[in-house]
């Protein structure tokens, strides 16, 4: 399964649109555009298809944790 497949499945499973995915990535300081997302979600035979790199997927997943759980609480000593 490719990174593109993982992104597509998460988008559908969580009912996320492009604006929400952009906001999720911003939670970890990563910038992605609608055009880049559109290219990632295209069919792999489309001329504008773009492979989803590890960096995009990693930042999306880290942002998704913050989006779902909230920011990490600092441990009190």
N, C-alpha and C positions, 0 to 999 in steps of 0.2 A: 504494500500500500504506500503510495507516494504522499509527500507533504500536502500536495494539492488535494488529494482525496480526503485526508484528515481534516483540512480546512473546510472543505465542502460539507462533510458529514457533521462537523461541529456546528456550522452555520445553520444547517437544516434542523439538527436535533435541538438546538437552543433557540431557534426562531430568531436569528440575528439578521439585521440588514447591514448594508455597507457602512452607514453612519455609526451604528453601534460598534462594529468591529474597529473602526477608526478610533472611536473614543476609548475602547478597551486597550488598544495599543498605546494611546497617549498616557494611560495610567502608569506605564513603565517608562515613559519618556521616548517612545519609539514613534516615528512619523511614517505613515503609509497613506497613499492617496487612493481616491476612488478608482482612478484609472489602473493603478497597480492591482487593486483587488479584482477589478473586472477582468484583467488579463489572467490572474491566478484562477479565477472561477470559470474560465472558458474551457471548451472542449480541447483536448490535447492536440487535435488535428487542425484547429483554427490557426490562421497565420499570426494572430496577435497573442497566442498562448504564451504564458510565462511560467516557468517552473517556480514553485514556492520554495524559497531557500530555507535553510535551518534557522537563520536569524529571524525571519518573519514569523515562522511557526513558534519558535521559542518565546519571542516577545509577546505574541498573541496569547500563548498559554499562561505566561506569567501574569499578564494583564487580566486574563480571565479569572485567575485565582483571586485577585484583588477585587474584581467586579462582583464575583459571587460571594466572597467571604468578608470583604472589607480590608482596609489596610492592616498590615501586621502590627500587633501590639508589642511594645517594647517590654522585655522581661524586667520585673522589679526584683531587686536584690535585697 
